[in-house]
Every structure is written in structure tokens, then in C-alpha cells.
């Protein structure tokens, strides 16, 4: 059974910032929206209330959710209207490059997710698939001397899991060769954070649209930079779970009801 881990807060001290003592930069880092507009809108409201300057999105925008096409459209609008950066998640890549062979292979291991993908590609436009296809797999950003790496799964693979129970040696092996001060990831839908022996900070920001918990709340992270330090926290956000679940169930593909139930309470990673 998956329990929602207690959010972890990580502090790391750096130097050579040029801003004044009262300057604070706040960056929201979101991931794994999975077509859940109710969750996304609630998180965007929370980000606004937190007065964040930028938003980084780590992908998995649409697959197996209530409103996949509408969610992609919203992300495209955010890219045009706000300081918003987005990379590609593993399911974004799947939607963009979906073919019969992919569906067949997925059905052997996870038929419900295969059914969701098969339905997703019928409601997502070709223009939106092309948008997903062109998203970068990773992105390096430097802010006030902090080197940041955005990935979906890990620096090695977009579907590698960084869970909350790894040994620090495992985390260090996963990020070996990366010189970023901070690595943000998603994919597992479980928030956590690590400080390595190389003084690097690795944060899984959790999931906006498909949190894995018996009492799900949307989760994202906020990076705050002030003077000679940065801090990272996870925010948990309530949203209209019942409406999102109802919309997903109404999509009607085989297994949509089980995916909808997971929005209410998720005790496993995939529907049974």
C-alpha cells in the first residue's frame, strides 16, 4: 500500500548572488498532470497565491486522465502567456509516437493503460501530438548561480524511478556525471528529496494530477532563492477530486472506471 510520504524540506547554501537582501525568487516545479484539469487549475491558483515568478513543468501532461486534449491546450497557453518551461515526460513521448506495436506491447503488461493510451490518441489532435513530440527531454537552467537540471524520470532515462526509499548511494549512481546543484524529477508520483555526499539536491516533486495516496492531494515543489541560500518545499493542494474522477469515468474506455477510482484513493501504482 502506498502512503503519502511526509514532504521533505532541503536547504543548501550557495554564494555569489547579486540581488539585494530582500529579493526572493520563487519557482514552482510541477509534474505528472495526466489530463487532470481540476488538479492543474487548483495548483495554478496555489502557485499564484505563493507569488511564484516562474513555473517549470517536468512532463506527463495528458495520458490516462480526465481531459487530455484540454490539458495540453492549457499548457500551450501557459507557455505563451507566462514564464513557463516544459519538458517531455515518458507518456508524452508515448502519445506522440504511438503505433499499433506500442499498444500491443503495453496490453501484454498493463491492458488498462493501453486502453487509455489507445483512446488518448483519438482525442488528442495531430498538432498537439507534434507539440508533445518537440518538447525537450531534459533542460539545464542556471538561476543566480544555481545550476538546475529538469528531468522527468532521471538524468539517465525518462522512465527511471526515483522513489522515497532509495539508499543515498543509489541516488548518487543515478545522477553520476551530472554537475547540477539541483535535479528536479517526477514520474513516480511520490514526492521526496535527497542531499547527496557531493552536496547535490535531488527532488521528486510528486504529481499534480495522479497522486498516489489513499487521500490524494495534488503535490508540487517550490524553489525559493534568497541571498546566499536556496530552499525547496513541497506543497500539497486540495482539488475537486470527485469531478475529475467523474469526467475520467465518463470517457468510457475499458478500465476508465478503475483509473477514475484511483483519483479518489490510490493504493497501488497501476489499476488492478
C-alpha positions as CSV (number, residue, x, y, z in Angstrom):
1,X,0.0,0.0,0.0
2,X,1.3,3.4,-0.9
3,X,1.2,6.1,1.8
4,X,1.8,9.8,1.1
5,X,5.2,10.5,2.5
6,X,5.7,13.5,4.6
7,X,7.1,16.3,2.4
8,X,10.8,16.9,3.0
9,X,12.5,20.3,3.1
10,X,16.0,20.7,1.8
11,X,18.3,23.6,2.4
12,X,21.6,24.1,0.6
13,X,23.9,27.1,0.9
14,X,25.5,28.8,-2.1
15,X,27.3,32.1,-2.7
16,X,27.7,34.9,-5.1
17,X,24.2,36.1,-5.6
18,X,23.9,39.6,-7.0
19,X,20.4,40.5,-5.7
20,X,19.7,42.6,-2.6
21,X,18.9,41.3,0.8
22,X,15.1,41.5,0.3
23,X,15.0,39.8,-3.1
24,X,13.3,36.4,-3.2
25,X,12.8,34.4,-6.4
26,X,10.2,31.7,-6.2
27,X,9.9,29.0,-8.8
28,X,7.1,26.4,-8.9
29,X,8.0,22.9,-10.2
30,X,5.1,20.7,-11.4
31,X,4.9,17.3,-13.0
32,X,2.6,14.5,-14.0
33,X,-0.6,16.3,-14.7
34,X,-2.1,13.4,-16.6
35,X,-5.0,15.3,-18.1
36,X,-6.5,16.4,-14.8
37,X,-7.7,20.0,-15.3
38,X,-9.3,20.2,-11.9
39,X,-6.0,19.5,-10.2
40,X,-4.0,21.7,-12.6
41,X,-6.2,24.7,-12.0
42,X,-6.1,24.2,-8.2
43,X,-2.3,24.1,-8.3
44,X,-2.1,27.1,-10.6
45,X,-4.2,29.0,-8.1
46,X,-1.9,27.9,-5.3
47,X,1.2,29.0,-7.4
48,X,-0.4,32.4,-7.9
49,X,-1.1,32.7,-4.1
50,X,2.5,31.8,-3.5
51,X,3.6,34.6,-5.9
52,X,5.9,32.4,-7.9
53,X,8.0,34.1,-10.6
54,X,8.3,31.1,-12.9
55,X,6.9,27.6,-13.5
56,X,8.9,24.5,-14.5
57,X,6.9,21.5,-15.8
58,X,8.5,18.1,-15.9
59,X,6.1,16.5,-18.3
60,X,3.4,13.7,-18.5
61,X,0.8,16.2,-19.4
62,X,-2.1,14.1,-20.7
63,X,-2.1,10.3,-20.6
64,X,-4.8,8.3,-18.9
65,X,-6.6,11.4,-17.4
66,X,-10.0,13.1,-17.5
67,X,-9.3,15.8,-20.2
68,X,-6.1,15.1,-22.1
69,X,-6.6,17.5,-25.0
70,X,-7.8,20.3,-22.9
71,X,-4.8,20.0,-20.6
72,X,-2.3,20.1,-23.4
73,X,-4.1,23.2,-24.7
74,X,-3.8,24.8,-21.2
75,X,-0.1,24.1,-21.1
76,X,0.4,25.6,-24.6
77,X,-1.4,28.8,-23.3
78,X,0.8,28.9,-20.3
79,X,3.9,28.7,-22.5
80,X,2.7,31.8,-24.4
81,X,1.4,33.9,-21.5
82,X,3.7,33.2,-18.5
83,X,7.3,32.4,-17.6
84,X,6.8,28.7,-18.2
85,X,9.2,26.0,-19.1
86,X,8.2,22.5,-20.1
87,X,10.0,19.2,-20.8
88,X,8.7,15.9,-22.2
89,X,7.6,13.0,-20.0
90,X,7.7,9.4,-20.9
91,X,3.9,9.3,-21.6
92,X,4.1,12.4,-23.7
93,X,6.7,10.6,-25.8
94,X,4.3,7.5,-25.9
95,X,1.4,9.6,-27.1
96,X,3.5,11.4,-29.7
97,X,4.9,8.2,-31.2
98,X,2.0,5.8,-30.6
99,X,1.5,3.0,-33.1
100,X,-0.2,-0.5,-33.1
101,X,3.0,-2.2,-31.9
102,X,3.3,0.0,-28.9
103,X,-0.4,-0.6,-28.0
104,X,0.1,-4.4,-28.4
105,X,3.2,-4.5,-26.2
106,X,1.6,-2.3,-23.5
107,X,-1.5,-4.5,-23.4
108,X,0.6,-7.5,-22.5
109,X,1.7,-5.8,-19.3
110,X,-0.9,-3.2,-18.5
111,X,-4.1,-3.5,-20.5
112,X,-5.9,-0.7,-18.8
113,X,-3.1,1.8,-19.5
114,X,-3.0,0.5,-23.1
115,X,-6.7,1.2,-23.4
116,X,-6.2,4.7,-22.1
117,X,-3.4,5.4,-24.5
118,X,-5.4,4.0,-27.4
119,X,-8.3,6.3,-26.5
120,X,-6.0,9.3,-25.8
121,X,-4.5,9.3,-29.3
122,X,-8.0,9.6,-30.8
123,X,-8.9,12.7,-28.8
124,X,-5.6,14.5,-28.9
125,X,-5.0,16.4,-32.2
126,X,-2.1,15.8,-34.6
127,X,-1.0,19.3,-33.8
128,X,-0.9,18.6,-30.1
129,X,1.0,15.3,-30.7
130,X,3.5,17.3,-32.6
131,X,3.8,19.7,-29.7
132,X,4.5,16.8,-27.3
133,X,7.0,15.3,-29.8
134,X,9.0,18.5,-29.9
135,X,9.3,19.0,-26.1
136,X,12.9,18.7,-24.9
137,X,13.7,15.5,-23.0
138,X,15.7,17.5,-20.4
139,X,16.6,21.1,-19.8
140,X,19.5,22.8,-18.0
141,X,18.8,26.2,-16.4
142,X,21.1,28.4,-14.3
143,X,19.5,30.9,-11.9
144,X,21.5,33.2,-9.7
145,X,24.5,30.8,-9.8
146,X,22.4,27.7,-9.2
147,X,22.7,25.0,-11.8
148,X,19.3,23.3,-12.2
149,X,18.6,20.2,-14.3
150,X,15.0,19.3,-15.2
151,X,14.3,15.7,-16.0
152,X,11.2,13.5,-16.0
153,X,12.4,10.2,-14.5
154,X,16.1,10.6,-14.0
155,X,19.1,12.1,-15.8
156,X,19.6,8.6,-17.4
157,X,16.1,7.7,-18.5
158,X,12.7,9.3,-18.7
159,X,11.1,6.3,-17.0
160,X,13.6,5.6,-14.3
161,X,12.1,5.8,-10.8
162,X,13.5,8.0,-8.0
163,X,11.4,6.8,-5.1
164,X,11.5,7.9,-1.4
165,X,13.2,4.8,-0.1
166,X,16.4,4.7,-2.1
167,X,19.8,4.5,-0.5
168,X,21.9,7.6,-1.0
169,X,24.4,5.5,-2.9
170,X,21.7,4.6,-5.4
171,X,20.7,8.2,-5.9
172,X,24.4,9.2,-6.4
173,X,24.8,6.4,-9.1
174,X,21.6,7.7,-10.9
175,X,23.0,11.2,-11.1
176,X,26.6,10.3,-11.7
177,X,28.2,12.7,-14.2
178,X,25.7,15.4,-13.6
179,X,27.1,18.7,-12.3
180,X,23.8,20.4,-11.5
181,X,23.3,21.7,-8.0
182,X,19.7,20.8,-8.1
183,X,18.0,18.0,-10.1
184,X,14.2,18.1,-10.3
185,X,12.3,14.9,-11.3
186,X,8.8,13.4,-11.3
187,X,7.5,10.2,-12.9
188,X,6.9,8.2,-9.7
189,X,4.1,10.5,-8.4
190,X,5.6,10.2,-4.9
191,X,7.4,13.3,-3.5
192,X,10.7,13.0,-1.8
193,X,14.1,14.7,-1.6
194,X,17.8,13.8,-1.1
195,X,21.0,15.6,-0.3
196,X,24.0,13.7,-1.7
197,X,27.5,13.5,-0.4
198,X,28.5,15.6,-3.4
199,X,26.3,18.3,-2.0
200,X,23.7,18.0,-4.8
201,X,20.0,18.2,-4.1
202,X,17.6,15.8,-5.8
203,X,13.9,16.4,-5.5
204,X,11.0,14.4,-6.8
205,X,8.2,17.0,-7.0
206,X,5.3,14.5,-6.9
207,X,2.2,14.6,-9.1
208,X,-0.3,17.3,-9.8
209,X,-2.9,15.0,-11.5
210,X,-2.4,11.4,-10.2
211,X,-1.0,11.5,-6.7
212,X,-0.5,8.0,-5.3
213,X,-2.1,8.2,-1.8
214,X,-5.2,6.9,-0.1
215,X,-6.3,10.5,0.4
216,X,-4.8,12.2,-2.7
217,X,-3.8,15.8,-2.9
218,X,-2.0,17.5,-5.7
219,X,1.7,17.9,-5.0
220,X,4.3,20.2,-6.4
221,X,7.6,21.8,-5.3
222,X,8.7,25.4,-4.8
223,X,12.3,26.5,-5.2
224,X,13.0,29.7,-3.3
225,X,16.2,31.7,-3.7
226,X,17.1,34.4,-1.2
227,X,20.5,36.0,-0.6
228,X,23.1,33.2,-0.2
229,X,20.8,30.2,0.1
230,X,18.0,28.3,-1.6
231,X,15.3,26.2,-0.1
232,X,12.8,23.7,-1.6
233,X,9.5,22.7,-0.2
234,X,6.6,20.5,-1.3
235,X,3.1,22.0,-1.4
236,X,0.0,19.8,-1.0
237,X,-3.1,21.2,-2.6
238,X,-6.8,20.1,-2.3
239,X,-8.8,19.9,-5.6
240,X,-12.2,18.7,-6.8
241,X,-11.3,15.0,-6.9
242,X,-14.9,13.9,-7.4
243,X,-15.4,16.0,-10.5
244,X,-12.2,14.8,-12.0
245,X,-13.0,11.2,-11.3
246,X,-16.4,11.5,-12.8
247,X,-15.1,13.1,-16.0
248,X,-12.5,10.3,-16.3
249,X,-15.1,7.6,-15.8
250,X,-17.3,9.1,-18.5
251,X,-14.5,8.6,-21.1
252,X,-15.9,5.1,-21.3
253,X,-12.9,3.0,-22.4
254,X,-12.4,-0.3,-20.7
255,X,-10.8,0.4,-17.4
256,X,-11.7,4.1,-17.2
257,X,-13.7,3.4,-14.1
258,X,-10.7,1.9,-12.3
259,X,-8.5,4.8,-13.3
260,X,-11.2,7.1,-12.0
261,X,-11.3,5.3,-8.7
262,X,-7.6,5.8,-8.3
263,X,-8.1,9.5,-8.3
264,X,-10.3,9.1,-5.2
265,X,-7.9,6.7,-3.5
266,X,-4.7,5.2,-4.9
267,X,-3.3,2.1,-3.1
268,X,-1.2,0.9,-6.0
269,X,0.7,2.4,-8.8
270,X,-1.4,1.0,-11.6
271,X,-5.1,-0.1,-11.7
272,X,-5.8,-3.7,-10.8
